[in-house]
C-alpha cells in the first residue's frame, strides 16, 4: 500500500511539471503554461516500496492543476496546490487511502508534451518518510 502512495505521489508531481511546459494555454492561463489536462500513466520507483505503476487524471485551469490518482496497489488520492513556471511544476499530493494516508510534494518537468519526469518526497502513515522518481506518459 505504501508503494502505491509513493508512486501516486510521483505521478502527481510529474503531472504538475507537465502543467508548466511550453505548450498551449490550458483555459485562460499565460501562453507559457502547458496543458496537462487528461490521463497520465506510468511507472515510478519508491525508496520504500520499489517499482510501481500509477495513473493520474488531471484537470487544469490556467496554471492551477487538480485531479485524482490511483495506483496498481489500490492506493487513491487527490492532486492539489500546483504551481507552474516554464516547463517545471511543483505539486502536492494527498493520499486518502484508509489506513495509509499521507502528504507528498514534488517537482516535475514536461518533456515533449507527452512525458512527465518527476521526483517527490513525503510522509505516509504506512511507510514513513519516502522519496522517489518516475515518468508518466499522456494517454
Order of alpha helices (4+ residues) and beta strands (2+ residues): alpha-beta-beta-beta-beta-beta-beta-beta-beta
